[in-house]
Amino acid sequence: MYKKLLKVLIVVFMVCTHLTFVLADENTDLISFNQKSTIGEYKYKFIIQDLKSSYAWTGKAICPSITLWQEKTNVKTNSKTTQKLIKNKDYTVIYKDNYRAGTATVVVEGKGKYKGTISKKYKIAIKNTVKISIKELKSTSAQVQFNAMSKIKKYDVILKDSSGKVLKTIPTTKTKVSLSNLKKGTKYRIVVKAYAKDQKNTSYKTTVATVNFRTKYAVDKVSLSSVKGGNEMAQVNWKTVKDIDGYEIYRSTNAKTGFKKIKTVSQKTKSYTDYLLGVKTYYYKVRAYKKVNGKTIYGSFSQVQSCKTKKPTNQTYYLRVNIKTNVTTAYAKNFNGKYVPVKALTTSCGVNGKTKAILGTHYTMVKYRWKFMHEDCYTQYATRITGHYLFHSVPYSEPKPNTLWYNSYNRLGNFASDGCVRLSVIDAKWIYDHCPLKTRVEVVYQKSDPLKKPKVKKIDTRNRNRIWDPTDPDSRNPWKK
């Protein structure tokens, strides 16, 4: 009587307060796994045991064995009893997401006098870590190498570009895979996937390792197309190379040794004209280069090709004397018949505008190894421009190379002459040797010149060698020793 009344009162109370305690007779009502259940004088609690927090991935479904315990507590006496429930009688087990690396779930579902579910999560980790590396890395090939995984017999090695696009998939049972036909200096990504089975024994693949790499930068070998000789000049031609920063041109007078770099040109260049040469056979070779992360990568040298140059004619050069800037510029006629500036010579023209008298175009007339000028002074390597105006060295007291007017030498680059064009010995000799008679000379008065004006090193007038021109190629010149 009192028990029935008590049950009615409790039900009314629960309805009014929205509580969800389980009230049932222990022998007749189902016991719920979902929460702590109270039936009559007892509370029930269920505990999953023997489930580890993490398991190693093996390529198959991970179905760990568990035991389910019931803990029964007397509400009045607080005494407890435990009981191991029987699988497939009291409960069944379901596994979710348990075949891939990640988080899986075991779900216990009530059976018989039990109802509801209990779930618990566990990790599946790739514990036998796959270490992947790139071996034998070259500009267009590489080898992928990784360690084998326990119980895994087949892999996919996937090659992707830097954007993630799949370029190639290579199924393999080996842990070494060669890649070819790659692009030089290019970023790639390798993904290794292992073949595995899910809980339904269906095959699938899972990623076990990734690595990024870049093929080596390589510069292709240059191929010369021709080397041709002209009047004291040579032209080197080659086939262009892709993905580079420039070319280096080397020259020698010997086919096998003595090559020295003479010029560096841009990647767009495919021809170079070498001016101001002697009359002999010259040998050339070219290589390309590319700068990567502060380092310069060079390609192989081209084959060596040669040419023999010719003597200059009075058409090979013309001379432009700028009496405003005291610079003489030598122009050479290139293989296309166009004159280009190739040499700048620092000069001293006439004071008070005396050289202006010969503004215009002239053609050289006479050459003199030593030339008496006036006031008992002489000059070396004189070439007559017109009238009494000449190219010549700085004056000497006598026709001897050790009688230089050194103060006049220190005036080079400034107005100093009576109208002639003064030069250092080496520059006067160049005109004397390389510009035959009837070479065109243009005398101008302009603000600028095509080439930078060379600086002339001053002579220390306290030095006993001051009576020699430092540029004089004479073997007795003390400045050369």
C-alpha positions in Angstrom: 0.0 0.0 0.0 2.7 2.5 1.0 5.0 1.4 -1.8 2.3 2.0 -4.4 1.5 5.4 -2.9 5.2 6.3 -2.9 5.6 5.4 -6.5 2.7 7.6 -7.5 4.0 10.5 -5.6 7.5 10.2 -7.2 6.0 10.0 -10.7 4.0 13.2 -10.0 7.1 14.9 -8.7 9.1 14.0 -11.8 6.5 15.2 -14.2 6.3 18.5 -12.4 10.1 19.0 -12.2 11.0 17.4 -15.6 13.4 14.8 -14.0 14.2 11.6 -15.8 15.3 9.1 -13.2 14.6 5.5 -14.1 12.0 4.1 -11.7 11.3 0.4 -12.1 11.2 -2.7 -10.4 14.6 -4.4 -10.5 13.2 -7.6 -11.6 10.8 -6.3 -14.3 12.1 -3.0 -15.7 15.0 -2.6 -18.2 18.2 -1.1 -16.9 19.6 1.7 -19.0 23.3 2.1 -20.0 22.8 5.7 -20.9 23.0 7.2 -17.4 23.2 6.3 -13.8 20.0 4.4 -13.3 18.1 4.0 -10.0 15.7 1.1 -9.7 14.0 0.6 -6.4 16.7 0.7 -3.7 19.6 0.4 -6.2 21.7 2.7 -8.4 23.5 1.3 -11.4 26.7 2.4 -13.0 28.5 0.7 -16.0 32.2 0.8 -16.6 34.1 -0.2 -19.8 37.5 -1.8 -19.1 40.5 -3.1 -21.0 40.2 -0.4 -23.6 43.5 1.3 -24.2 43.8 5.0 -25.1 45.8 4.3 -28.3 46.5 1.5 -30.7 49.0 1.1 -33.5 47.6 1.3 -37.0 48.2 -1.9 -39.0 46.3 -1.3 -42.2 43.3 -3.3 -40.9 40.4 -2.5 -38.7 41.3 -2.1 -35.0 38.7 -4.0 -32.9 40.0 -4.1 -29.3 38.4 -6.5 -26.8 36.6 -4.9 -23.8 34.9 -6.0 -20.7 31.8 -4.3 -19.3 31.2 -4.2 -15.6 28.1 -3.3 -13.7 28.4 -1.5 -10.4 25.3 -1.8 -8.1 24.9 0.4 -5.1 22.3 0.0 -2.3 20.9 3.5 -1.8 20.1 2.9 1.9 23.3 1.1 3.0 25.7 2.4 0.4 27.0 -1.1 0.0 28.4 -2.0 -3.5 28.6 -5.1 -5.6 30.2 -5.5 -9.1 29.3 -7.9 -11.8 31.0 -8.6 -15.1 28.4 -8.6 -17.9 28.3 -11.2 -20.6 29.0 -10.1 -24.2 26.2 -11.0 -26.7 23.9 -11.8 -23.7 23.9 -8.5 -21.8 25.4 -6.3 -24.6 26.8 -6.2 -28.1 29.8 -4.2 -29.3 30.0 -1.9 -32.4 33.1 -0.1 -33.7 33.1 3.1 -35.7 36.0 4.8 -37.6 38.3 2.1 -36.5 40.3 1.3 -39.6 42.0 4.6 -40.4 44.5 6.5 -38.3 42.7 9.0 -36.1 39.9 8.7 -33.5 37.8 5.6 -33.3 34.7 4.8 -31.1 33.6 1.6 -29.4 29.8 1.6 -28.8 28.3 -0.9 -26.3 24.6 -1.5 -26.8 22.3 -3.1 -24.2 20.7 -6.5 -24.7 18.3 -8.6 -22.6 17.4 -6.7 -19.5 19.7 -3.8 -20.5 19.0 -1.0 -22.9 20.6 2.1 -24.3 24.3 2.6 -25.2 27.6 3.5 -23.8 30.5 4.8 -26.1 34.1 5.5 -25.6 36.8 6.8 -27.9 40.3 5.6 -28.6 43.1 6.7 -30.8 44.6 4.8 -33.8 48.1 6.1 -34.5 50.7 5.3 -37.1 53.3 4.5 -34.6 55.8 2.8 -36.9 56.6 6.2 -38.4 57.5 6.2 -42.0 60.7 8.1 -42.7 60.9 9.3 -46.3 63.9 10.9 -48.0 65.0 12.0 -51.5 68.2 10.3 -52.7 70.3 10.8 -55.8 68.7 14.2 -56.4 69.5 15.6 -59.8 68.2 18.2 -62.2 65.7 16.0 -63.9 65.5 12.9 -61.7 65.4 11.7 -58.1 64.9 8.6 -56.0 62.2 8.4 -53.3 63.2 6.1 -50.4 61.2 5.2 -47.3 61.1 2.5 -44.7 58.6 -0.4 -44.9 55.7 -0.6 -42.5 54.8 -3.7 -40.6 52.1 -5.8 -42.3 51.9 -3.4 -45.2 52.8 -4.9 -48.6 51.8 -2.3 -51.2 52.2 1.5 -51.5 51.4 4.3 -53.9 54.1 6.9 -54.5 52.3 10.0 -55.7 54.2 12.8 -57.4 52.6 16.3 -57.2 53.6 19.7 -58.4 53.8 22.7 -56.1 50.1 23.5 -56.5 49.1 20.0 -55.4 48.2 18.7 -58.9 48.9 14.9 -59.2 51.5 14.4 -61.9 52.1 10.7 -61.5 51.0 7.7 -59.3 53.4 4.8 -59.0 52.0 1.6 -57.3 54.9 -0.3 -55.7 55.8 -3.1 -53.3 59.3 -1.7 -53.0 60.5 1.1 -50.8 62.7 2.7 -53.4 61.1 4.4 -56.4 62.9 6.3 -59.2 61.5 9.5 -60.7 62.5 10.8 -64.1 61.6 13.5 -66.6 61.4 16.1 -63.9 61.9 19.8 -64.6 65.1 21.3 -63.4 65.0 23.7 -60.4 61.3 22.8 -59.8 59.4 22.2 -56.5 57.6 18.9 -56.1 55.8 17.0 -53.3 55.8 13.3 -52.7 52.9 11.6 -50.9 53.2 7.9 -49.9 49.9 6.0 -49.4 49.7 2.5 -47.9 47.2 0.0 -49.1 44.9 -1.3 -46.3 41.5 -2.8 -45.5 38.5 -1.5 -43.6 36.3 -3.5 -41.2 34.3 -4.8 -44.2 37.6 -6.0 -45.8 37.3 -3.4 -48.5 40.6 -2.0 -49.8 41.5 1.6 -49.2 44.6 3.8 -49.0 45.9 6.0 -46.3 48.6 8.6 -46.3 51.6 7.6 -44.3 54.3 10.0 -45.3 54.9 13.2 -47.3 58.0 15.2 -48.3 58.8 18.3 -50.4 61.8 18.6 -52.6 63.2 20.7 -55.4 65.2 19.3 -58.3 68.7 20.8 -58.7 69.2 23.8 -60.8 71.3 22.9 -63.9 72.5 25.0 -66.7 72.7 23.5 -70.2 75.8 23.5 -72.2 76.2 26.3 -74.7 76.7 25.4 -78.4 78.7 27.7 -80.6 77.2 28.3 -84.0 80.2 30.3 -85.4 83.3 32.3 -84.7 84.4 34.7 -87.5 87.3 37.0 -87.8 87.4 40.6 -89.1 89.8 43.5 -89.0 91.2 43.4 -85.5 87.9 42.0 -84.3 86.1 38.7 -83.9 82.5 37.7 -83.6 81.3 34.8 -81.4 77.8 33.4 -82.0 76.0 30.8 -80.0 72.6 29.1 -79.6 70.6 30.5 -76.7 70.0 28.5 -73.5 66.8 28.6 -71.5 66.3 29.5 -67.8 69.7 31.2 -67.2 70.9 34.7 -66.2 73.7 35.2 -68.6 76.8 34.0 -70.5 80.5 34.3 -70.0 82.9 34.6 -73.0 86.4 33.3 -72.7 89.4 33.9 -75.1 92.8 32.5 -75.6 95.6 32.4 -78.2 96.0 28.7 -77.5 93.5 26.1 -78.3 93.9 24.2 -75.0 95.2 26.6 -72.3 95.3 30.2 -71.2 91.6 31.0 -71.5 90.5 34.2 -69.7 87.1 35.6 -69.3 86.7 38.7 -71.4 83.0 39.5 -71.1 79.8 38.7 -69.3 76.5 39.3 -71.2 72.8 38.9 -70.5 70.6 35.9 -71.1 69.1 37.6 -74.1 72.4 37.9 -75.9 73.5 35.3 -78.5 76.4 37.1 -80.1 79.4 39.0 -79.0 81.9 41.1 -81.0 85.5 41.2 -79.5 87.2 44.4 -80.6 90.8 45.9 -80.4 92.5 42.6 -81.1 95.9 41.9 -82.7 96.4 40.2 -86.0 96.6 36.5 -85.0 94.4 33.4 -84.3 92.1 33.6 -81.4 90.2 30.8 -79.6 86.8 31.2 -77.9 84.5 29.3 -75.7 81.3 30.2 -73.9 79.4 29.0 -70.9 76.0 30.0 -69.3 75.2 30.6 -65.7 72.3 31.1 -63.3 72.3 32.6 -59.8 70.3 30.6 -57.2 70.0 31.6 -53.5 73.2 33.6 -53.7 75.2 30.9 -55.5 76.2 30.9 -59.1 75.6 27.7 -61.1 77.6 27.3 -64.3 76.9 25.1 -67.3 79.6 23.2 -69.2 81.8 25.2 -71.6 80.9 25.1 -75.3 83.3 23.5 -77.8 86.3 25.7 -78.7 86.2 27.5 -82.0 88.8 29.8 -83.5 89.2 32.6 -86.1 92.1 34.5 -87.6 91.8 38.3 -87.5 93.1 40.7 -90.2 95.1 43.9 -90.3 93.1 47.1 -89.9 92.4 49.3 -92.9 91.7 53.0 -92.9 88.0 52.0 -92.8 88.3 49.9 -89.6 88.3 52.8 -87.2 87.4 56.5 -87.1 88.5 58.9 -84.4 86.2 61.5 -82.7 88.1 64.3 -80.8 85.9 66.2 -78.4 87.7 69.4 -77.7 85.1 70.4 -75.0 85.7 67.3 -72.8 89.3 66.4 -73.8 88.3 62.9 -74.9 89.1 61.1 -78.1 86.8 58.2 -78.9 87.8 55.4 -81.3 84.9 53.9 -83.2 85.2 50.5 -85.0 83.1 49.3 -87.9 81.3 46.1 -86.8 80.3 43.1 -88.9 77.0 44.9 -89.8 78.9 47.9 -91.2 78.0 50.1 -88.3 80.5 52.1 -86.3 80.4 51.6 -82.6 82.5 53.2 -79.8 85.2 50.8 -78.6 87.9 52.9 -76.9 88.2 56.2 -75.0 91.5 58.0 -74.8 92.1 60.9 -72.4 93.5 63.8 -74.2 94.8 67.4 -73.8 93.5 69.8 -76.4 94.7 73.4 -77.0 94.4 76.1 -74.4 92.2 79.1 -75.2 90.3 77.1 -77.7 93.2 76.7 -80.1 92.0 73.3 -81.3 88.7 74.7 -82.4 90.4 75.8 -85.6 90.2 72.3 -87.0 86.5 71.5 -86.1 85.1 69.2 -88.8 86.2 66.1 -90.6 89.8 65.2 -91.6 91.8 62.2 -92.7 95.2 61.4 -91.2 98.1 62.3 -93.4 101.6 61.3 -92.0 103.1 59.4 -89.1 106.3 60.1 -87.2 108.0 57.8 -84.7 109.6 60.9 -83.1 108.6 64.4 -84.1 110.4 67.6 -83.5 107.7 70.1 -82.5 109.1 73.5 -81.5 111.0 75.1 -78.7 113.4 72.2 -78.6 110.7 69.6 -77.7 109.9 66.3 -79.2 106.9 63.9 -79.2 106.5 60.1 -79.7 104.1 58.3 -82.1 102.8 61.4 -83.9 100.1 61.2 -86.5 99.2 64.3 -88.5 95.5 65.2 -88.5 95.7 68.2 -90.8 98.0 71.2 -91.2 100.3 71.4 -88.2 97.8 69.7 -85.9 98.7 66.2 -84.8 97.9 63.3 -82.3 101.1 62.8 -80.3 102.5 61.9 -76.9 103.2 64.5 -74.1 106.4 66.4 -75.1 110.0 65.4 -74.3 113.1 67.5 -74.1 115.0 65.2 -76.4 113.9 62.3 -78.7 114.6 60.0 -75.8 111.9 58.3 -73.6 113.5 59.4 -70.4 113.2 63.1 -71.0 109.4 63.4 -70.4 107.8 66.8 -69.5 106.2 65.3 -66.4 104.3 68.4 -65.4 102.6 68.3 -68.9 101.9 64.6 -68.4 100.0 65.5 -65.2 97.9 67.9 -67.2 96.4 65.1 -69.4 92.7 65.4 -69.5 92.9 69.2 -69.3 93.6 71.9 -71.8 97.4 72.1 -72.2 98.6 72.1 -75.8 99.1 74.7 -78.5 96.4 73.1 -80.6 97.5 69.5 -81.1 95.9 66.5 -79.4 98.2 65.2 -76.6 97.9 61.6 -75.3 99.7 59.2 -73.1 102.4 57.2 -75.0 100.3 54.0 -74.9 97.3 55.9 -76.5 99.4 57.8 -79.0 101.0 54.5 -80.0 97.6 52.8 -80.4 96.6 55.4 -83.0 100.0 55.2 -84.7 99.8 51.3 -84.9 96.1 50.7 -85.5 94.8 53.6 -87.6 96.4 53.6 -91.1 96.8 56.8 -93.0 93.6 58.3 -94.3 91.7 57.2 -91.2 88.8 59.6 -90.7 89.1 62.1 -87.8 86.1 64.1 -86.6 86.8 67.1 -84.4 83.7 68.2 -82.4 82.7 70.4 -79.6 80.0 68.6 -77.6 78.9 68.2 -74.0 79.4 64.4 -73.7 81.0 61.3 -75.0 79.7 57.7 -75.6 82.3 56.2 -73.3 83.5 57.2 -69.8 86.6 59.3 -69.7 89.6 57.3 -68.4 91.4 58.6 -65.4 95.1 59.2 -65.8 97.2 58.4 -62.7 99.4 61.4 -61.8 103.2 61.2 -61.6 104.8 61.9 -58.2 107.1 64.7 -59.3 109.5 63.7 -56.4 109.9 60.2 -57.8 113.1 59.8 -59.8 111.2 57.9 -62.5 109.2 61.0 -63.2 111.0 61.5 -66.5 109.3 58.4 -68.0 105.7 58.1 -69.2 104.3 55.3 -66.9 102.4 53.9 -69.9 105.4 53.7 -72.3 105.8 50.0 -73.3 109.6 50.5 -73.7 111.3 47.6 -71.9 113.6 50.1 -70.1 110.7 51.9 -68.5 111.4 51.8 -64.7 107.7 52.1 -63.9 107.2 48.6 -65.4 109.7 47.0 -63.0 
